[in-house]
Amino acid sequence: MSMLFIGPLPEPVSGQALACQVLLDELQKRHVVDVIDLKKTTFVQGVSSLRRVREVLRFAWDALRKSGRASVIYFTISESFAGSLKDCLIYACCYPRL
């Protein structure tokens, strides 16, 4: 089965990133997994720069491109308001496959 894994992976280390890494390692033992790494370089909340906006647009583009090849999509959700906006954009790009 082919999967699309969308979530943050370490570095920087956070609880969510570690949990995602453990899950991804186990999934890759049994399935073909394509990854979109949503990691941030800092722990700053919100839209901190134009560079972060470009990163989010790249995540959305990757999700649009890769979701068509996946049988299953695993997507972790954010806790912040800006993260929720990012999630909505990525969800909209994956919507035809969900």
Buried (B, 14 or more C-beta within 10 A) or exposed (E): EEBBBBBBBEEEEBEBBEEBBEBBEEBEEEEEBBBBBBBBEEEEEEBEEEEBEEBBEEBBEBBBEBBEEBEBBBBBEBEEEBBEBBBEBBBEBBEEBE
